[in-house]
């Protein structure tokens, strides 16, 4: 699917605040709210917008430790994935190139919880080892950077 500047403006606005009213979005892109609604539905159908979510304060919910856990494996990622999907502390799981097979983003209550998670991961058949990095502070956390707008083509000659 090819996105035009209106689509990019809508996606950018929604990334920063998905709770905006259709009327407010419509003003930003100078379209009728019904047209904006149809564009958003098309963006969902075409999987540009993949889900609607809410950002939560993990620490306020008692999840004070954010960490990245690398997994070295003797089995293919697809063989380990079913066991990983049963662990709620795993927020993201990425297949990666290099010495590690998988990289996990995890949140737990505290460091003993992180140790328990690491031990659970090492018990999964095929997991050879783990490497854990604890996040001290998130410095940058922002939406996907969209392409810069393309300036309109000029159709006439300059005087």
C-alpha positions as CSV (number, residue, x, y, z in Angstrom):
1,X,0.0,0.0,0.0
2,X,1.2,3.4,-0.9
3,X,0.8,6.1,1.8
4,X,0.1,9.7,0.9
5,X,0.9,12.7,3.0
6,X,-2.5,12.7,4.6
7,X,-2.1,9.1,5.7
8,X,1.4,9.9,7.1
9,X,0.0,12.9,9.0
10,X,-2.8,10.8,10.5
11,X,-0.5,8.0,11.5
12,X,1.9,10.5,13.1
13,X,-0.9,12.2,15.0
14,X,-2.3,8.9,16.2
15,X,1.1,7.7,17.4
16,X,1.4,10.7,19.6
17,X,-2.2,10.6,20.9
18,X,-4.5,7.8,19.7
19,X,-7.3,9.2,21.8
20,X,-7.8,12.2,19.6
21,X,-11.4,12.8,18.3
22,X,-12.1,12.3,14.6
23,X,-13.0,15.9,14.4
24,X,-9.6,17.0,15.7
25,X,-7.8,14.7,13.3
26,X,-10.0,15.9,10.4
27,X,-9.0,19.5,11.1
28,X,-5.3,18.5,11.0
29,X,-5.6,16.9,7.5
30,X,-8.4,19.2,6.2
31,X,-10.9,16.3,5.5
32,X,-14.3,15.5,6.7
33,X,-14.4,13.2,9.9
34,X,-16.1,10.5,7.8
35,X,-13.2,10.5,5.3
36,X,-10.7,10.4,8.2
37,X,-12.6,7.4,9.7
38,X,-12.5,5.6,6.4
39,X,-8.7,6.2,6.0
40,X,-8.1,4.9,9.5
41,X,-10.1,1.8,8.8
42,X,-8.1,1.3,5.5
43,X,-4.8,1.7,7.5
44,X,-6.0,-1.0,9.8
45,X,-7.1,-3.3,7.0
46,X,-3.8,-2.8,5.3
47,X,-1.9,-3.6,8.6
48,X,-0.2,-0.1,8.8
49,X,-2.1,0.3,12.1
50,X,-1.6,-3.1,13.7
51,X,-3.2,-2.5,17.1
52,X,-4.5,0.1,19.5
53,X,-2.9,0.2,22.9
54,X,-2.3,2.2,26.1
55,X,1.0,3.1,27.5
56,X,1.2,2.2,31.2
57,X,3.5,3.2,34.0
58,X,5.1,-0.1,34.7
59,X,6.7,1.1,38.0
60,X,3.3,2.3,39.3
61,X,2.0,-1.2,38.5
62,X,4.8,-2.8,40.6
63,X,7.0,-3.8,37.7
64,X,10.1,-1.9,38.7
65,X,12.7,-3.8,36.7
66,X,13.1,-3.6,32.9
67,X,15.7,-5.8,31.3
68,X,16.8,-7.3,28.0
69,X,17.7,-10.9,28.1
70,X,19.7,-12.5,25.2
71,X,19.2,-16.2,24.6
72,X,21.8,-18.5,23.1
73,X,20.1,-21.6,21.7
74,X,21.0,-24.9,20.2
75,X,17.5,-25.2,18.7
76,X,15.7,-23.0,16.1
77,X,13.8,-20.0,17.5
78,X,10.6,-21.6,16.3
79,X,11.2,-24.5,18.7
80,X,11.7,-22.3,21.7
81,X,8.9,-19.8,21.0
82,X,6.0,-21.9,22.3
83,X,7.6,-22.0,25.8
84,X,8.4,-18.3,25.7
85,X,4.8,-17.3,24.9
86,X,3.7,-18.8,28.3
87,X,5.8,-16.3,30.3
88,X,3.9,-13.1,31.0
89,X,7.0,-11.1,31.9
90,X,8.2,-11.2,28.3
91,X,7.0,-8.1,26.5
92,X,8.9,-8.5,23.2
93,X,10.8,-11.4,21.6
94,X,13.1,-10.8,18.6
95,X,15.1,-13.3,16.5
96,X,18.5,-11.7,16.1
97,X,21.7,-12.3,14.2
98,X,25.0,-12.9,15.9
99,X,26.0,-15.0,18.9
100,X,22.5,-14.7,20.4
101,X,19.4,-16.3,18.9
102,X,16.8,-14.3,20.6
103,X,16.5,-11.0,22.4
104,X,13.8,-10.5,25.0
105,X,12.4,-7.4,26.6
106,X,11.1,-8.3,30.0
107,X,9.6,-6.6,33.0
108,X,9.5,-8.0,36.5
109,X,8.8,-6.8,40.1
110,X,12.4,-6.9,41.3
111,X,15.9,-8.4,40.8
112,X,14.9,-11.7,42.6
113,X,12.1,-11.9,40.1
114,X,14.6,-11.4,37.3
115,X,16.8,-14.1,38.6
116,X,13.8,-16.4,38.8
117,X,12.9,-15.6,35.2
118,X,16.5,-16.3,34.0
119,X,16.4,-19.6,35.7
120,X,13.1,-20.5,34.1
121,X,14.5,-19.5,30.7
122,X,17.5,-21.8,31.2
123,X,15.2,-24.7,31.9
124,X,13.6,-24.5,28.4
125,X,15.0,-27.3,26.2
126,X,17.4,-25.8,23.7
127,X,18.3,-22.7,25.7
128,X,22.1,-22.9,26.1
129,X,22.5,-19.7,28.1
130,X,21.3,-16.2,28.7
131,X,22.8,-12.7,29.0
132,X,20.9,-10.1,31.0
133,X,21.2,-6.3,30.8
134,X,19.2,-4.3,33.4
135,X,17.9,-1.0,32.2
136,X,18.8,1.8,34.7
137,X,16.8,4.5,32.9
138,X,15.1,4.8,29.6
139,X,16.6,7.9,27.9
140,X,14.6,7.9,24.6
141,X,11.3,6.2,23.9
142,X,9.4,7.6,21.0
143,X,7.1,6.5,18.1
144,X,8.3,5.3,14.8
145,X,10.0,8.1,12.8
146,X,8.0,8.6,9.6
147,X,9.4,9.6,6.3
148,X,9.8,13.4,5.7
149,X,7.0,14.9,3.7
150,X,7.7,15.1,0.0
151,X,7.4,18.7,-1.3
152,X,4.8,19.1,-4.1
153,X,6.2,19.1,-7.6
154,X,6.2,22.4,-9.4
155,X,4.2,22.5,-12.6
156,X,5.1,25.8,-14.1
157,X,8.3,27.8,-14.8
158,X,9.7,30.4,-12.5
159,X,9.7,34.0,-13.7
